[in-house]
Amino acid sequence: MHREFPVSPQAHDTGRRDRVYGETDPNETVDGGVVDAMRGWSSFENLFRISPVPIMEQDYSALVDWMDRLRARGVSDLRDYLGDDIEAIRAIVPMIRIVAANPAAVAAVGLPLDELIGPIDPVIVNVGAEEGWLTQLEAVWNGEPEAHAAYTAATFDGQTYDAESILAAPVIDGEPDFSRAVFTVIDVTAHRNEERRMSDLVRAKNQFLASVSHEIRTPLTAILGFSRILEDDPTLEEDDRRLMVASIVQHSQEVTDLVEDLLVAARADMGQIEVGNTTFDVVTQIATTLRAGGSFTTDVSVESGPSPIRALGDPARVRQIVRNLLTNAERYGGSVVTIHISRVDDRVLVAVADDGPGLPRHEWDKVFEPYHRGHQTPGRPGSVGIGLAISRQLAELMGGTLTYLRDQRRSVFLLTLRAGRD
């Protein structure tokens, strides 16, 4: 469809002087005297002037005339006529004339008052605001005295924000008078951010519940299944019986570890988590972790300097951290897992490395956020996503750190602890 827009659209001369609310016309008099400059034109004007909400009085007379000519040419649907072409909207908006604005509107648009007053500058029609403008224009087209829109607005210098606007025109003899409509725009970015935050929390909660259910149900299914076989089948070979008992122990330990992580996470959220402060041999604690068994301890090699390597902190929490790092390596890393223990000056370093694909650079810190998972399997709940988060918290509570890096095609989680006295 061929569309035509005025080359230099101008609003009709309504005989009114464009002005900003709060100014006083020294030529206006009351009872032969000059209007009190402090009172302004009216109480309503003072309200507009001091309002923190951007308010503009706009004249749509030229736009209404242009729309009447479109109807005369047979156009019946303005939205269909304009499509989603932002340039078409930019061609129309100069037919809207701003005749008054309050200081908040000047700040919101980002143009000086003398540039804001007059035909609307098409440059303020930003990408993302098309629907808002179309809603406003469609209200004028349909003769609706009020229109509400939500969209992404932008200041003149390109700063974007979430906005909601209301266009309201006075109704005279049953018809809206668009020559003196009021346009109000509100910055709702904080509200929208809170909505997005709450939505993310709900989504994280749902993922968390699904993951907890999955991680508990899997070992419990094995425990229950093997227990029933042991109970119902007295003819089992001794080797089979030992294997099933070992499996029950392993899966029971997995549930215990998960519950421990959940309890630590809950205490951390309430600020009630405590750690010990004793001197211990890190090599011995890691050996204890590996002897406890579990699928995550399979084929893990340990490299260390001269033993003992003493650290200052909580040995039980160190075992919990190492267990979480090994579990993470088992789930997402490669088949070759190595723990390297060393002392450098006043620090003890524990590096858990694997030859897996690793994480992209932008995930290196995010992986320590609660409920975040750097690896996802579509259609299947992932891990609970708290192991690395609480491990970093525990490390920091002991005066250490926990970081991730890529080193010579290896994924490395590096735990640092305070060195203890020999």
HELIX and SHEET records of a PDB file:
HELIX    1   1 SER A   43  ILE A   50  1                                   8    
HELIX    2   2 SER A   61  ALA A   72  1                                  12    
HELIX    3   3 LEU A   78  LEU A   82  1                                   5    
HELIX    4   4 ILE A   86  ILE A   92  1                                   7    
HELIX    5   5 VAL A   93  MET A   95  5                                   3    
HELIX    6   6 PRO A  103  VAL A  109  1                                   7    
HELIX    7   7 LEU A  113  LEU A  116  1                                   4    
HELIX    8   8 PRO A  122  ILE A  124  5                                   3    
HELIX    9   9 GLU A  130  ASN A  142  1                                  13    
HELIX   10  10 PHE A  178  ARG A  180  5                                   3    
HELIX   11  11 THR A  189  ASP A  232  1                                  44    
HELIX   12  12 GLU A  238  ASP A  269  1                                  32    
HELIX   13  13 VAL A  282  ARG A  291  1                                  10    
HELIX   14  14 SER A  295  THR A  297  5                                   3    
HELIX   15  15 PRO A  315  TYR A  332  1                                  18    
HELIX   16  16 ARG A  361  GLU A  363  5                                   3    
HELIX   17  17 LYS A  366  PHE A  368  5                                   3    
HELIX   18  18 GLY A  387  LEU A  397  1                                  11    
SHEET    1   A 2 THR A  29  VAL A  30  0                                        
SHEET    2   A 2 GLY A  33  VAL A  34 -1                                        
SHEET    1   B 6 GLY A 118  PRO A 119  0                                        
SHEET    2   B 6 ARG A  97  ALA A 101 -1                                        
SHEET    3   B 6 ILE A  55  ASP A  59 -1                                        
SHEET    4   B 6 ALA A 181  ASP A 187 -1                                        
SHEET    5   B 6 THR A 160  ALA A 168 -1                                        
SHEET    6   B 6 GLU A 146  ALA A 154 -1                                        
SHEET    1   C 2 VAL A 171  ILE A 172  0                                        
SHEET    2   C 2 GLU A 175  PRO A 176 -1                                        
SHEET    1   D 6 THR A 278  ASP A 281  0                                        
SHEET    2   D 6 ARG A 310  GLY A 313 -1                                        
SHEET    3   D 6 ARG A 410  ALA A 419 -1                                        
SHEET    4   D 6 ARG A 347  ASP A 354 -1                                        
SHEET    5   D 6 VAL A 337  VAL A 344 -1                                        
SHEET    6   D 6 VAL A 300  SER A 304  1                                        
SHEET    1   E 4 THR A 278  ASP A 281  0                                        
SHEET    2   E 4 ARG A 310  GLY A 313 -1                                        
SHEET    3   E 4 ARG A 410  ALA A 419 -1                                        
SHEET    4   E 4 THR A 401  ASP A 407 -1                                        
END                                                                             
